[in-house]
Amino acid sequence: MFEGRRNVRIKDNIRVRWQMEKHFMTGEGTIVELSAHGLQLVLDKIFEPPQGCVFLIEPLIGAGESFGPKRLKIVWFKKVTGKKKEFIKCGGEFVQEP
């Protein structure tokens, strides 16, 4: 485990739908790492999320996972260029309902 980590992180592969609050942008992605306080998400769309934006995340129907909608404040993102495609990887912290 990494010394600087606040929580244990679990590698995963959960397909989700996301919607950016206060914006009309939606899409799909994959949760690749999960902890008690947040997660890492790979987005299917290429764009720069506005600083401090909040995503509403829920599992895709048939994804085999069951959890209620989660609000996630994006705290970092980076564009990743792979051999076959580009994607956005971002990390965020869970936030409470307003």
C-alpha positions as CSV (number, residue, x, y, z in Angstrom):
1,M,0.0,0.0,0.0
2,F,1.2,3.5,-0.7
3,E,2.3,5.5,2.4
4,G,0.6,8.8,1.4
5,R,-2.9,7.3,0.8
6,R,-5.8,8.2,3.1
7,N,-7.8,5.1,2.2
8,V,-7.4,1.6,0.7
9,R,-8.0,1.7,-3.0
10,I,-9.7,-1.2,-4.9
11,K,-9.1,-1.8,-8.6
12,D,-12.4,-2.3,-10.4
13,N,-14.1,-2.2,-13.8
14,I,-17.7,-0.8,-13.3
15,R,-19.5,0.7,-16.3
16,V,-21.4,3.9,-15.3
17,R,-23.4,6.7,-16.7
18,W,-22.4,10.3,-15.6
19,Q,-24.1,13.6,-15.8
20,M,-22.3,16.9,-15.1
21,E,-24.3,19.0,-12.7
22,K,-25.2,22.6,-13.9
23,H,-24.2,21.6,-17.4
24,F,-25.9,19.7,-20.1
25,M,-23.2,17.1,-20.6
26,T,-23.7,13.4,-20.1
27,G,-21.7,10.3,-21.1
28,E,-20.5,6.9,-20.0
29,G,-17.3,5.7,-18.4
30,T,-15.6,3.1,-16.3
31,I,-14.8,3.2,-12.6
32,V,-11.2,1.8,-12.5
33,E,-10.4,2.5,-8.8
34,L,-12.6,2.9,-5.8
35,S,-12.0,4.0,-2.2
36,A,-14.3,5.1,0.7
37,H,-13.9,8.7,-0.2
38,G,-13.8,8.8,-4.0
39,L,-12.9,7.1,-7.2
40,Q,-11.0,7.2,-10.5
41,L,-13.0,7.3,-13.6
42,V,-12.2,6.8,-17.3
43,L,-14.5,8.9,-19.5
44,D,-15.7,7.8,-23.0
45,K,-15.7,11.5,-24.1
46,I,-12.7,13.7,-24.7
47,F,-13.1,17.1,-23.0
48,E,-11.8,19.1,-20.1
49,P,-14.1,19.0,-17.1
50,P,-14.5,22.5,-15.6
51,Q,-12.6,23.0,-12.3
52,G,-14.6,21.8,-9.3
53,C,-17.5,20.4,-11.4
54,V,-19.7,17.7,-9.9
55,F,-20.7,14.5,-11.6
56,L,-23.8,12.4,-10.8
57,I,-22.7,8.8,-11.3
58,E,-24.9,5.7,-11.5
59,P,-24.3,2.2,-12.8
60,L,-25.4,1.2,-16.3
61,I,-28.4,-1.1,-16.4
62,G,-27.0,-4.6,-16.7
63,A,-23.6,-3.7,-15.4
64,G,-24.0,-6.2,-12.6
65,E,-23.4,-3.6,-9.9
66,S,-25.9,-2.1,-7.5
67,F,-25.5,1.3,-5.9
68,G,-27.5,4.5,-5.7
69,P,-26.5,7.6,-7.6
70,K,-23.3,9.2,-6.2
71,R,-22.2,12.8,-6.4
72,L,-18.5,13.2,-7.3
73,K,-16.5,16.4,-7.2
74,I,-13.7,16.2,-9.8
75,V,-10.4,17.2,-8.3
76,W,-8.0,16.2,-11.1
77,F,-8.1,15.0,-14.7
78,K,-5.6,14.1,-17.5
79,K,-5.8,13.3,-21.1
80,V,-4.3,9.9,-21.9
81,T,-3.1,9.0,-25.4
82,G,-3.0,5.2,-25.9
83,K,-2.0,3.2,-29.0
84,K,-5.5,2.9,-30.2
85,K,-7.5,5.8,-28.7
86,E,-7.4,8.8,-26.4
87,F,-9.4,9.1,-23.2
88,I,-9.8,11.2,-20.1
89,K,-8.9,9.8,-16.7
90,C,-10.2,11.8,-13.7
91,G,-10.3,11.5,-10.0
92,G,-12.8,12.8,-7.6
93,E,-14.2,12.8,-4.0
94,F,-17.7,11.9,-3.0
95,V,-19.8,14.8,-1.9
96,Q,-23.1,15.0,0.0
97,E,-26.3,16.2,-1.5
98,P,-26.7,20.0,-1.4
